[in-house]
Amino acid sequence: MNIHSRKGGKLTPAVIRGKFGHAFMTGPTQSQGENYAIARIDLPDAGTHGWQVRMQRRGIKYGKFFADRLHGHPDRALVAARRWRDALLEKLTDQARICERSQRNSSGVVGVSKITVCSSNGTTYHFWQATWSPAPGQRRCVKFSIKRYGDREAFQRAVEARTEGIQP
């Protein structure tokens, strides 16, 4: 996630850590941490300091800004942002999709598909790919080469990987 500030009409990277030492979500390692979907916004030139919650589910974007000034302190603004985010996640979890086989699915197994990847030199590679979501906001994907395993075994390995991946 990139946070930018305007300086002289140009976009420049803003402070990654605020003056209170809070870090915003920086990548996959924090994707499900306590600050999931929360970013620190410090734009001194605009007088904007606070926490931004941003999420997208099923094509709908959700967001809200929690200003330090309004909440009296950055820590209290962060607590408010987390509460709002948690309430939103709770509401959205109730609307979770039930995975069913799509009519477009030619493999017959939800989350398993045959894919072709073209390299920059023009070589094409064929795989059976398994995808699943081990936890909300996370996605796992594994590919099995048809050239290496053969079509049948690559497919079987993809099915097994997905089955193991979705086990609680």
N, C-alpha and C positions, 0 to 999 in steps of 0.2 A: 504494500500500500504506500503510495507516495503522497506526502503532505507537502504542499508548496505555499510560499508566501509571495505576494506581489511586491517587487522592489523596483521602482523606476520603470514600471510597465512590463518588466520581465518576471517570469516565474522562476523562483529560486528555491532550492530545498530548504524547508524550515527545520527548526530544532527537532532532533529525534527524541531527546529527553528534555522534559520541561525543567524549570529551575528547582522543582521539588524532587527530581530524580525519577519521575514516573516514565516508564518506557511504553511506547505504543506497540500495537501488534506488528511484529516485524516479519513474520513468515510462518512456514508450516510448523515450526517447533512450538509456537505459541498459539496455533490455530484453535486449540480447544482449552487453552489456559483460562485463568480467571479474567483476562481482558479480551477474550474472544469477541471479535466484531467491534471492539472499542479502540479508537485512535485518539492520541493526544494531539490537540491543535494549539499551537502557540504562534500567533501572528502579531508580534509586537507593533509593527507599523499600523495595523488595523485595530489594535487594542482588543484583539480576540484571544482569549485563553480559556480552554475548557476541554471537554471530552466529547467526541463524536461517536455515536453508535450508528453503524450502517450494516444492513443485511439485505439480501435478496433471496426470496423463496418463490419458486414457481413463476418467475418472471415479474414478481411484484417487489418493488424496492421499499424498504423501511429505513427511516433514519430520524435521529433527533440529536440536538446539540445541548450539552449541559455545561453552562458557563460557570467558571470559578466564582465570579462576582455574585451571581444570583444565588449560589449555594453557600457562599461565605468562605470557602476554602477549596483548593483542588481536591483534597481527599474526600470531602463531602460531595463534591460534584461527581467524582468517580463512583462513589457508593450509589448515588442516584442513577447514574448511567447503567451500572450493573443491575440494579433493581428493574429498571425499565426493560433492559435487554432480556433479563431472565423471565419477566412476565410475558414479553413478546414471544420468546422461544417456547414457553409453556403453552401459549395460545396456538402457535403454529404447529407444535408437535401433535396437537389434537387433530390436525388436518393432514396427518402423514399419509403418503400414498401407499397403497397396497400394490406391490409389484405383480403384474399379470403379464402374460405373454402377449406381446403386440402382434398384430397381423403382419407387421413388417419384419418380424423375427423369423429368420429362415433356419436358425439352428435348432429351434424347439426348446431351448433352455433360456430362461430369463437371465440376463447379464452375461451371456456368452455369445460372441459374434466373431465372424471371420473378417479379417481386415487385411488390406494391402497397403504397404508402405513403399513409397518411391524415394530412393536416395538421390542425392544431388548429381550423381554420375549416370542416372537413368536406370539403375538396377532396381527391380521390384522384388519385394519380400512379402511372403504371405504368412499370416499368423492366425491362430485362434486366440482370442483375447477374452479374459474373464474380468469383470468389474463388479465391485460391491462397495457398500458403505458400512464400515465397521462401527461407526458412531456418527451422530449428526455432525455435518460439516466436514466429514472426512471421506475420501474416496481412495480406493485401492484398485490397482489395475496390474494384471500380469499377462504377458504374451508368451505363446508357445509356437516356435517355428515349425511350419509344415515341412520345410526342407530338412530340418534336423530330425523330427519325430515321425514324419508322415502325417497325412491328413487325419486319420482315425485316432492315433495316439495323441496328437496335439490337441484335438477336440476333447478327448477324454481327460487329459491333464487340465485343460481349462475348466471343465465341469467340476473336477475334483477340487481345484483351487478355489473356485467360487463357493462350493459347498462348505469347504473348511473355513473360508473367510467369513461366511455369514453365521457360523456357529456361535452361540452366545458364550 
